[in-house]
Amino acid sequence: MTNRPFLLPLLIALSSSLLVACQPIALSPTATPLDTSRDLATEVAGDSGESAHPSLREEEPASERWATIISRTQNSSEQAVDPAPITDLWQRTREGFQLDLEQDNPRINAELRWYSTHQAYLDRVSDRASRYMFYIVEEIEKRGMPTELALLPVVESAYDPFAYSHGRASGMWQFIPSTGRHFGLKQNWWYDGRRDVIASTQAALDYMQQLHQRFGDWELALAAYNSGGGTVARALRRNRAAGKPDDFWSLNLPRETRAYVPKLIALSKLVKAPDSYQVKLPQIPNQPHFEIVEIEGQIDLAQAARMAELEMTDLYQLNPAFNQWATDPDGPHRLLIPIDKAAAFDEQLAQLSPQHRVQWQRYKVADGDSLIRIAKNHNTSVALIKEINQLRGSMIRAGQTLLIPRPSANMATYSLSAHQRTLSRQQRNVSGKQKLTYTVRSGDSFWTISRQHKVTVRELARWNNMAPGDPLKVGKKLVIWGSPSVATQNRAPGVIRKVSYRVRSGDSLSRIADRFNVGVSQIKRWNTLDAKYLQPGQLLTLYVDVTKGVN
């Protein structure tokens, strides 16, 4: 109570301050929020600590003056905080970099020298990446992961979703079969999830997050992605037991892994500052390339391509997981369609009845038929024939009628199906070598066949779009490129017979040639064919080497 006399001067001072604070101020239209706060403080206090515009204090109520100040401040902030949108995906990727790109290491520099002197390679990789990279960057950002990981498919596969390594790794992210299954990537005759753009990206990021959580370091996580978590864990234990550093650069890891992390860091440095390395990065628009369209069931891919007004190759490039002429009947029931085509495709799909998404035929079982043979001849699977026809076992009888799905187009139309990719690889010429066709027999292996024809196992697998660890099926036709003397030495004398063959629905010249071990050009010559396509029921004359059998 005794302090009350001192309150009056204090109240007078506060009232004076409030009146001063309520003066209007003139803000620069280009002021930033920080500049605004500084202008406000200056104009309220003035050079002498008094109001800069005392005459205005009597003309405008305080509440209106504060409203004016707030409004002007907000307008100034809105004008200042309006960065230009990022139109280039490379720039967006740079802004999410988290790895240490300042480190100077001979291994990184060696990779930088290679990338910076191979502009054509960077152009090819960028062209492939343009289809998928926006989606990948988005998913990485959602998880708060380093956007350098969007460059990992360059190291793994050169951004090729059809890449297949000698170690049986497949797809952009190069999953081996067992790791793929562990992360939920289904693999069957119809579909290989390791090549699915959506599924494999999610699996790769899941795997990478697990490895980062395990090792607490992105460089170690990357090394483990390449060589396995166990390999990195053992290397860490060895170094720690010996009192050595436990960073990536100090570990004794496989040669491929020692180069793997430097490759990614080198690429990241190059993307961060391409001008410094005299390279050009082709612009990739910072916008989605495709839309995910739910299709709710199996569909013939040729039918889908027609509806989307796409070339078959373009449809397969976005949907590389589908091995055959149609999507997997058991899903996933989705297609990636270019964003400018998606609405029209979706509209047409809604008008297409489920029974017309795949064509069907009735097949009458002949003597000697088996489900395996019927499935192979009609480019479908035994499991699907059994499911459609409600067959419990594999026993069928002559005269029985089966309902079988069939492609709507010639098989050669499905340009990037598994079979067509293999044919394409087998047809590549090898300079200075002679081509030999070999039919796999019981007991054969890559090793025995390669020994017989004096080639390496890896060469034999590569010529046939396979990996050395892939199983060989009896009757499979392999292409072998050997020296002329070895090829002639291993070719048994043939027994040629004239055969009449009636064309079936779904047949193509390449398929018939493959089955009877003859050439397409030979069939055309024997039957004076000019047309590219065959008609069901058409009769062909073939001259077949019966010692080779029929595939």
PAVOGU-616925 format. One record per atom (N, C-alpha, C): residue in one letter; x, y negated, z. Coordinates in steps of 0.05 Angstrom, whole numbers, plus 5000, padded with zeros to 4 digits. Atoms other than C-alpha are relative to their C-alpha. Layout:
BEGIN
AXYZ;...
***
This chain:
BEGIN
M501750245000;M500050005000;M501749755000;T498350244998;T505749525015;T501249934973;N498750065027;N508149584941;N498049864981;R501950115019;R501749304911;R500849724989;P499350265011;P504448584904;P501850024976;F498149975023;F509648854856;F498650104975;L501349895024;L504449164809;L499249784980;L501050205018;L501948504781;L502149924978;P498050065022;P508548314745;P500350234981;L499749765017;L509049024719;L497750024980;L502349985018;L501949014690;L500249784979;I499750225020;I503348334657;I502050084979;A497949925019;A509648614625;A499050214981;L501149795017;L505949234600;L498149894980;S502050125018;S500348814570;S501549854978;S498550155020;S505448384534;S501250194980;S498849805018;S508849004506;S498050124981;L502149885017;L502349294481;L499249814978;L500850205020;L500548644446;L502149994978;V497950005020;V507348644412;V499950244982;A500049745015;A506749374392;A497750014979;C502349995018;C500149234357;C500249834975;Q499750175023;Q503048784304;Q500150174975;P499749855025;P502249014231;P502749974988;I497450005011;I508549184193;I499850054970;A499949955029;A510349194119;A501950234995;L498349765005;L512849884097;L500750014971;S499149965028;S516950014035;S498550234988;P501449775012;P513050453987;P501850234994;T498249785005;T519250873978;T501350105025;A498749934975;A520850954051;A499650295007;T500249724990;T522251644080;T498850005028;P501050004973;P519151874146;P502049885020;L498050104982;L525751724180;L500349704997;D499950295004;D526151034148;D497649865012;T502450124989;T518950904170;T500349965030;S499750034971;S520551034242;S501949785008;R498150224995;R526450574238;R498849734995;D501450265006;D522350014205;D498149935022;L502050054980;L516950094257;L501449895025;A498750084976;A521850024315;A501149714996;T498850275005;T525249414283;T497949795000;E502050215003;E518849044266;E498549965026;V501350044974;V515749174334;V501749835019;A498350154982;A521748914372;A500949734989;G498950245012;G524248394322;G502949965009;D497350054992;D531248114326;D500349895028;S499850124974;S529647744389;S498550155021;G501649854982;G525348274420;G497149915001;E502750105000;E519047894404;E498750094974;S501549925023;S513548014353;S500949844976;A499150145025;A515647854281;A497749834989;H502350155012;H508547604263;H498049955022;P501850054978;P505347314326;P497349894991;S502650125009;S499946944286;S498050214993;L501849795008;L497047604261;L498750145024;R500949864977;R496147854331;R497249905008;E502650114992;E490147394342;E497850054979;E501949985021;E486847544275;E498950294996;E500749725006;E486548314275;E499950165026;P500249834976;P484048784330;P502350215000;A497849814997;A489349264358;A499450274987;S500749745010;S485549894338;S500350014970;E499850015029;E485249674265;E502949994991;R497250025008;R492549494264;R501450275002;W498849734997;W494550184290;W499050194978;A501049845022;A490050514238;A501549944974;T498550085024;T493550114184;T502850125000;I497249894998;I500450324210;I500050304994;I500149715004;I498551064213;I499550074971;S500749945028;S495351044144;S502449954982;R497750075017;R501450704113;R502250215004;T497949804994;T506151194148;T499450264987;Q500849755013;Q502251794123;Q500549984970;N499650035029;N502251524052;N502950004992;S497250005006;S509651394055;S501250285002;S499049734997;S510952104080;S499250174976;E501049845023;E506652404025;E501649944975;Q498450075023;Q510552023973;Q502850115001;A497249924997;A517252234001;A500350314998;V499849714999;V515852984012;V498550124977;D501349885024;D514253213942;D502150104981;P497849915016;P520053623916;P498950124973;A500849885026;A519853843843;A499850305002;P500449714998;P517254553835;P502450144986;I497949845012;I522455083820;I498950164977;T501049865024;T521355343750;T501850234991;D498149795008;D527455793744;D500350205023;L499949804979;L527456453782;L502850035011;W497349994989;W535056443788;W500349805022;Q499850214980;Q534555793827;Q498650095026;R501549914976;R529256083873;R501550225014;T498549784988;T533556693884;T502449895015;R497750124986;R539656263902;R499249895028;E500850144975;E535755903956;E499550205023;G500449804979;G534656563994;G502450165006;F497649854995;F541856793994;F500849985030;Q499249984972;Q544257024063;Q502750125005;L497449874996;L550657414052;L502349805000;D497750175000;D557557134062;D501250004972;L499050035027;L559256893992;L502549834998;E497550165000;E565256474013;E502550175004;Q497649834995;Q569757064029;Q501550044974;D498249965023;D575757153983;D501250285004;N499049734997;N577357883971;N500850114972;P499149905027;P581258223914;P497950184987;R502049835012;R575758733904;R497749844988;I502150185010;I570558183896;I501049864975;N498950155023;N575057793849;N500350184975;A499849825023;A576158403805;A497350034986;E502749975011;E568658493796;E499149744987;L500750265011;L567857743784;L501349974972;R498750025026;R572957773728;R498550164978;W501449835020;W569058333694;W497449874992;Y502650125007;Y562258003699;Y500349744985;S499750265012;S564757323679;S501050014971;T499049975027;T567757603615;T498250184983;H501949835015;H561658003593;H497349874999;Q502450155003;Q556457493574;Q497850174987;A502049845013;A552857983528;A498650195019;Y501249824979;Y551858463586;Y498149855017;L501850164983;L548957913629;L497549934985;D502450065016;D544257733572;D498150235000;R501749765001;R541758453566;R498650055027;V501149954973;V540858533641;V497849795007;S501950214994;S537257863647;S497450054985;D502449945016;D532458063591;D498350225013;R501449794987;R530658703627;R498849905027;A500850094974;A530258363695;A497649814998;S502150205002;S525357843668;S497250135004;R502649874996;R519758363672;R499350055029;Y500449904973;Y520758563744;Y500949825023;M498550134979;M524958063782;M498249815017;F501850184985;F519357573802;F498750165022;Y501349844980;Y515658133837;Y502050085022;I498049914980;I522058383872;I500849775018;V499250234983;V524057683896;V497749945020;E502350064982;E516957573924;E500050205023;E500249804979;E517158233962;E502349975020;I497750044982;I524158083990;I499449765018;E500650244984;E521957394013;E497950055021;K502149934980;K515757674048;K501250135024;R498849854978;R520358104090;R502349845013;G497850164988;G525457554104;G502750124995;M497449875006;M531057954072;M501649834981;P498350165018;P536957674033;P499150044971;T500849985028;T534957513962;T502250114982;E497949865015;E541657783939;E499250284992;L500949725005;L538158453942;L498450024974;A501349995027;A534258253879;A501950054978;L497949945020;L540858333843;L501050295002;L499049724996;L541959043869;L499350184976;P500549835024;P538359363809;P501949954977;V498050045020;V543659043765;V502350205005;V497849824992;V548959443803;V499250294996;E500949725001;E544760073807;E499450104972;S501149895025;S541760123738;S500049814977;A500250225020;A542859483698;A497149934995;Y502950065001;Y535459373712;Y498550164979;D501349815019;D533659973669;D498250195016;P501749824985;P527560333698;P500250294991;F499749735010;F529260943656;F502850115005;A497249914994;A536461003681;A499950265015;Y499849734987;Y538361713701;Y502950075002;S497249964995;S545061873732;S500750294999;H499149724999;H549262503731;H499550125027;G500749904974;G547462563804;G497050035005;R502949975000;R540062603787;R498549775013;A501350244991;A538561903812;A498549874977;S501750105021;S532961573774;S498749735007;G501450254996;G529760893764;G501849765005;M498550254995;M531760173776;M501650015026;W498849994973;W533460323849;W501650265004;Q498349765000;Q536761003833;Q499650185025;F500649814979;F533361463883;F500650284990;I499849715006;I535562193883;I497450135008;P502749884994;P529662683887;P499450025030;S500649964971;S530262833962;S499549745014;T500450264987;T530962113984;T497449884991;G502550105010;G525261923939;G497650125013;R502249874986;R520662443969;R499849915029;H500050094972;H522762224039;H498649735003;F501350264999;F520261524023;F497350004985;G502749985011;G513761773993;G499749974970;L500150035029;L515561753919;L499550274988;K500949755012;K511662313886;K501450054974;Q498749925025;Q515062693830;Q498850264990;N501149765012;N511463173784;N500149984969;W499949995029;W510263343711;W499049744987;W501350245011;W505862733699;W501449745008;Y499250264988;Y509262213743;Y502550035017;D497650014983;D515862033776;D500149735014;G500150254985;G515061513831;G502649855002;R497450144998;R522461363830;R500349794978;R500050205022;R521160983765;R497749815002;D502350184996;D514860643790;D500949735010;V499050274993;V516259893793;V499149935028;I501150084974;I511759783853;I500950185022;A499449804979;A512760423892;A503050015006;S497149974995;S520360463883;S501149755013;T499050244987;T521359733902;T499350005029;Q500749984972;Q517459823966;Q501750205015;A498449794987;A521260463982;A502949905004;A497350094998;A527960133968;A500349795022;L499950204979;L526459544013;L499550125028;D500349864974;D523860004068;D502650135008;Y497549864995;Y530260404063;Y502149815009;M498050204994;M534559784064;M499649895028;Q500650104974;Q531059514125;Q500750205022;Q499249794981;Q531960174162;Q503050005004;L497149994998;L539360174146;L501149755014;H499150254986;H540159444168;H499550025030;Q500749974972;Q536659594233;Q502050205014;R498249804989;R541260194243;R502849895004;F497250094999;F547959854228;F500349715008;G499950284991;G546259124243;G501749824982;D498350155018;D550058874183;D499250064971;W501049965027;W547858774111;W502150144982;E497949875017;E554558984080;E500150305006;L500049714993;L554459644119;L497450134991;A502549885010;A547059744101;A500250054970;L499749965028;L548759654028;L501850254994;A498249775004;A554460154033;A498550265006;A501549774993;A549760644067;A497950074979;Y502049955021;Y544560554012;Y501350154977;N498649875022;N549860773962;N501050285007;S498749754994;S553361333999;S498650165022;G501549864979;G548461524054;G500849905028;G499550104973;G547761314127;G502150175015;G498149824986;G551761924151;G502849944992;T497350065009;T557761744109;T501149755013;V499150254987;V558061034137;V500350045030;A499849964971;A556761264208;A502650155007;R497549854994;R562561764205;R502549824996;A497750195005;A567261224176;A500249815023;L500050184977;L565260754233;L501250145024;R499049854976;R566661294286;R503050044998;R497149965004;R573561434256;R501549745007;N498650264995;N575560694257;N499949925029;R500250084972;R572960574326;R501750175018;A498349824984;A576461184354;A502949934997;A497250075005;A582960934323;A500649715008;G499650284992;G581860224349;G500349814976;K499850175025;K581159944278;K497449844998;P502550165004;P576159414255;P497850174988;D502249845009;D569259664239;D498249854980;D501550145021;D567159184184;D500250174974;F500149845025;F565659444113;F502850024987;W497550015015;W572359224085;W502250175012;S498049854986;S576259624136;S499550305000;L500849724999;L572560284127;L501150164977;N499249825021;N575160884088;N497550144989;L502549905012;L569161014043;L500650114972;P499649905027;P568261373976;P500649774980;R499250205019;R571161003916;R497749844989;E502350135011;E564360853886;E498849795019;T501250184980;T561960543951;T501949765006;R498150224995;R568360133960;R499749784978;A500450195022;A566659803893;A497149895000;Y502950065001;Y559059773905;Y499449735012;V500650254986;V558659213956;V501449774986;P498750225015;P563958783920;P498549934974;K501550065025;K559758843856;K497749825006;L502350164994;L553658563890;L500849725009;I499150264991;I557458003924;I501149834976;A499050135024;A560957833858;A497749894983;L502450095015;L554257803822;L498749765013;S501350214985;S551457363877;S501549744997;K498450245004;K557256883872;K499749884972;L500450095028;L556356843797;L497349874996;V502650125002;V548956713803;V499849745015;K500050244984;K550156193856;K501349764985;A498650225014;A554955793812;A500950104972;P499349905026;P554756043740;P502049834984;D498250185015;D558255423712;D502950035009;S497349974990;S564255563756;S501450234987;Y498949765012;Y565256223720;Y499650004970;Q500450035029;Q563555963650;Q498150214988;V502049825011;V557456403641;V497349855000;K502750105002;K550256253623;K498050215009;L502149814991;L544356573658;L497549924984;P502550065015;P538356613610;P497849945020;Q502150084981;Q532556263644;Q497950225002;I502249824995;I527456723676;I497949825014;P502150174988;P520856353691;P499350095028;N500849944973;N519056303764;N497050045001;Q502849945001;Q512256613752;Q499650304995;P500449715004;P509257313752;P499950084971;H500049895027;H510357733690;H497650184995;F502249805003;F504958253703;F497949975022;E502149974980;E498558383740;E499450295004;I500749734994;I496759023775;I497050044996;V502849955007;V490259303746;V499350285010;E501049744990;E486559853783;E498350144978;I501449875022;I484160373732;I498250235010;E501949824986;E480560853781;E499950284988;G500049735011;G482461493743;G502050024978;Q498149955021;Q486661813689;Q499249854974;I500550135026;I487361443622;I502250074981;D498149965022;D490761593556;D501649744996;L498450245002;L496561103550;L499849874973;A500450125027;A495461003475;A497449845000;Q502650144997;Q488260813492;Q500449745015;A499550244984;A490760333545;A501549794984;A498550195016;A495760023497;A498349864980;R501850125020;R490359903445;R498249795014;M501750194985;M485859573497;M501549755009;A498450224991;A491459133522;A501449854977;E498650115024;E493858973451;E503049995004;L497249984994;L500759213470;L501350224982;E498449785012;E506159623435;E500350215022;M499749784980;M506960303468;M502649965017;T497550044985;T514160133486;T499749795022;D500450214980;D511959503523;D498450105023;L501649884979;L506759893562;L501750185018;Y498349824985;Y511760423582;Y502149855016;Q498050154985;Q516859893602;Q499049905027;L501250094975;L512059633654;L499050235017;N501149764986;N509560333673;N501850244995;P498049805007;P515860753667;P499750265016;A500349754983;A513661263720;A498450224986;F501649805013;F508861613673;F501650154979;N498349835017;N512462193640;N498850094974;Q501449875022;Q507162413591;Q498449794984;W501750175017;W501762133545;W497749875015;A502250114984;A496961963601;A501049955029;T499350044972;T497161723673;T499550265015;D500349764983;D497362233729;D497150025008;P502849974992;P490362513741;P499549975030;D500250034971;D491862493816;D501049735010;G499250274992;G494161773816;G503149985002;P501550254994;P496761263827;P498449904976;H501950095021;H490860973788;H500349704996;R499650285006;R493860313767;R501949984976;L498250065022;L497360003708;L501049715004;L499050275001;L501859393704;L499649904972;I500750115026;I499358953647;I501149715000;P499150285002;P502658293623;P497849815008;I502050174987;I499157733659;I498249864980;D501750135020;D496657413594;D498150204986;K501749805013;K493458073573;K498150135020;A501349844979;A490658313640;A497049955000;A502850054998;A483857973639;A498450144978;A501449865023;A481958233570;A500150305003;F499849714995;F484458923588;F498050095021;D501949934978;D480458933653;D497149994990;E502850025011;E474158713615;E499450254983;Q500449765017;Q474959273564;Q499850255016;L500049764983;L476459783617;L497350045014;A502649994987;A469959613653;A497950114982;Q502049915019;Q466159773590;Q500550294990;L499349745009;L469660443579;L499150215020;S501049804981;S466061043609;S502350195007;P497849834991;P470461523650;P500550234981;Q499549775017;Q469362103601;Q501449934974;H498650095025;H472261683544;H502849895005;R497350104994;R478661493579;R502150204991;V498249785010;V481762163558;V498350174981;Q501549825019;Q479762593498;Q500350295009;W500049724991;W477963323509;W499550184976;Q500649805020;Q477763943467;Q499450275013;R500549734990;R475064643476;R501950194985;Y498049815011;Y480365183466;Y499150285006;K500749724997;K478765913454;K502650165004;V497649854993;V483966363488;V500450224980;A499349795019;A487466813438;A501650235014;D498449784989;D490867483449;D502949915005;G497250074993;G497567403484;G500349725011;D499850274988;D495966703509;D500550015030;S499750044971;S498066473578;S499549715005;L500550284992;L496565843616;L502549834994;I497550155005;I503865633610;I500349934971;R499850065028;R503865703535;R497949804990;I502250195008;I497165353527;I500649725009;A499350264990;A499364783571;A502249874984;K497750115016;K505964693533;K499149924973;N500850065027;N502564713466;N498149764998;H501950225000;H497464193487;H501049765016;N498850234985;N502163723525;N498549935025;T501350044975;T498763813591;T501250195021;S498949834979;S500064183656;S498250235007;V501549764992;V497864863681;V498149925023;A501650084977;A495364543746;A497549854991;L502350165009;L490764063708;L498050194985;I501849815014;I487864623663;I498550165021;K501349844979;K486465033726;K498049845015;E501850174985;E483264453761;E497549944984;I502350085017;I478864243703;I498150244996;N501649765006;N476564953689;N499450175024;Q500749874975;Q475965153762;Q501150295001;L498749735000;L480865733755;L501550035026;R498749964975;R483266023820;R502850114996;G497449885005;G489066423791;G500949934972;S498950055026;S493066443727;S499150204979;M501049805018;M489367023695;M497949884981;I502050085019;I485566863631;I499650234980;R500649785018;R482367313579;R499549904972;A500450075028;A482067303503;A497049954996;G502850075006;G475666963479;G498949805020;Q500950194980;Q475066533542;Q500449714989;T499850275009;T473865793528;T500949825023;L498950194981;L477865263564;L499749714991;L500150295006;L476864513567;L502749885006;I497350094998;I483464173555;I500249704992;P499650285009;P485363423554;P502149994978;R498150035022;R488963203492;R500649714993;P499350285006;P492562573469;P498449904976;S501650125022;S488762093424;S501849924976;A498250085022;A494961953381;A502150214996;N497849825006;N500662323349;N502149985023;M498250004978;M505862523402;M502349804997;A497850195004;A511162093370;A499349725007;T500950264993;T506861493386;T500849935029;Y499450054972;Y508361583460;Y503149985003;S497250045006;S515261293448;S501950045024;L498249984977;L518061303519;L499050215020;S500749774983;S514861943546;S502650165005;A497549844993;A519862433577;A501050154975;H499249835024;H519762873514;H501349824979;Q499050175021;Q520862293466;Q502749875008;R497450114992;R526562003508;R502250214997;T498149785004;T529962683506;T500750034971;L499549985029;L529062733431;L501849784990;S498450235009;S531862043422;S502950035007;R497249954991;R538062213463;R501350224983;Q498849775015;Q539062873426;Q500649924971;Q499650075028;Q538762523358;Q502249804996;R497750185003;R544462053373;R502550154990;N497649875012;N550462233330;N502449955018;V497550034986;V557162353363;V502250024979;S498050025021;S562862143318;S502150235001;G498049795001;G567462703295;G499150275011;K501049754989;K562963253324;K497850114982;Q502149875016;Q558263753293;Q497850095019;K502349954984;K551263843320;K499250304999;L500949724998;L549064533344;L497650005019;T502449964983;T542264723372;T500250275014;Y499749764983;Y542365223429;Y497450045016;T502449944985;T536265573459;T500850155026;V499249894974;V537065723534;V498850285003;R500849724995;R536866463552;R500050055030;S500049924972;S535766823617;S502950035010;G497349984988;G541966753662;G501849774992;D498450225009;D544566133626;D500249785022;S499750234983;S547165533664;S501649794984;F498450205013;F550364873645;F503050094998;W497249925000;W557065173664;W500650214980;T499449795019;T556565803623;T499749904971;I500350105027;I553965443562;I502349814992;S497850195007;S559264893566;S502650164996;R497649845004;R564765423573;R500050134973;Q500249855025;Q562165803513;Q500649814976;H499750195023;H562165173469;H502349805004;K497650164995;K568464853499;K499349705001;V500750284994;V565064213523;V499849985030;T500350034971;T564363923593;T497150025008;V502749994989;V558264023637;V498749734998;R501250275000;R557263273642;R499249924972;E500750065028;E557463193566;E497550144991;L502449845008;L552463753556;L497549895012;A502350124987;A547763443606;A499249734987;R500550275010;R548462743578;R498850014972;W501049975027;W547162963506;W497050075000;N502849904999;N540463253529;N498349855021;N501550174982;N538262683575;N499450145027;M500349854976;M539363113636;M502349945019;A497850014981;A543763153698;A501050285004;P498949734996;P548463743713;P498550165021;G501549854980;G544163923773;G497150074992;D502749945008;D537663963734;D499750304993;P500549725007;P534564663726;P499750034970;L500349935028;L534864993658;L497850214997;K502249815004;K528565343634;K500650174975;V499749825023;V528865953588;V498449904977;G501450105024;G527065743517;G500549714995;K499550285005;K529265023526;K502149964979;K498150045022;K532864753465;K502049775008;L497950194993;L539564403479;L501549924974;V498350095022;V543663983431;V502950005011;I497249994993;I551164103433;I501649884978;W498250125020;W556263673398;W502850115005;G497349884997;G562664073387;G501649954975;S498350015024;S568464103339;S498950194979;P501149845021;P566464393272;P500850305002;S499049724999;S570765023282;S498650155022;V501349874978;V567665173350;V497050044994;A502949985007;A560565033325;A499550234981;T500349795019;T561565503266;T500550275013;Q499349754987;Q564766033310;Q497750105017;N502149924982;N558766033358;N497350034987;R502649985013;R553366033306;R499750294989;A500449735009;A550666743296;A498750004972;P501350005026;P548466953226;P497050015003;G502950024998;G541166773215;G498550204983;V501949845016;V535267183189;V497649824994;I502150205007;I530566723151;I497550144990;R502649895008;R523166893144;R498249764992;K502050195007;K517666513109;K497650035018;V502250004981;V512166313158;V497949804992;S502250195005;S505366003147;S499049905027;Y500950114975;Y503265533203;Y497749804995;R502350175002;R496465203212;R500149785021;V499750234982;V496764513243;V497749995020;R502050024979;R493164433310;R499749715009;S500450274990;S490263823343;S502249935019;G497850094983;G495863423376;G502750074989;D497449945012;D501263713331;D501249764986;S498650205015;S506563273300;S502350144986;L497749885015;L512263403251;L502350065019;S497849954982;S517363323306;S499550235020;R500749794981;R513663783353;R500250284986;I499949755014;I512964333300;I503050074994;A497249965005;A520264243280;A501550105025;D498749924975;D522364303353;D499250285007;R500949744992;R518164923363;R501450224983;F499049795018;F520965303302;F503049964994;N497150045004;N528165033307;N500849934971;V499450105027;V527964683240;V499949705001;G500050295001;G528563963218;G497449884988;V502350145010;V522963463204;V500349974969;S499550045029;S526163313136;S499650264985;Q500449745013;Q526064063120;Q497050064996;I502849955003;I518664123134;I498849824978;K501050185021;K517263513090;K500850114972;R499149915026;R521463803034;R498650264992;W501349755006;W518364503038;W497149974992;N502850035005;N511364223036;N499349754984;T500350245016;T512463602992;T498149805014;L501650194984;L509663153048;L501049724997;D499450295000;D509462403040;D498949865024;A501450134978;A504662233096;A501650055026;K498749984974;K507262113166;K498550185020;Y501749864981;Y501362443201;Y498950254987;L501249745009;L498463143197;L497150015008;Q502849964994;Q491263363197;Q499650285012;P500649744989;P488663923242;P498850194978;G500949805020;G487564553199;G501850014975;Q498250015023;Q492864353148;Q502050245002;L498249775001;L497164953126;L502849924991;L497350065007;L504664883126;L501650254995;T498149785005;T510065333098;T502749935013;L497550044985;L516265413142;L501950234994;Y498049795003;Y522765793133;Y501650015026;V499149994972;V524666013203;V502250215003;D498049814992;D530966343230;D498950165024;V501349844979;V527766903270;V501950085022;T498149934978;T534167033309;T500049795022;K500050224980;K533166363345;K497450015016;G502549994985;G526066523367;G498449754996;V501850235001;V520366033375;V499849885027;N500150144974;N520165513431;N497149965008;
***
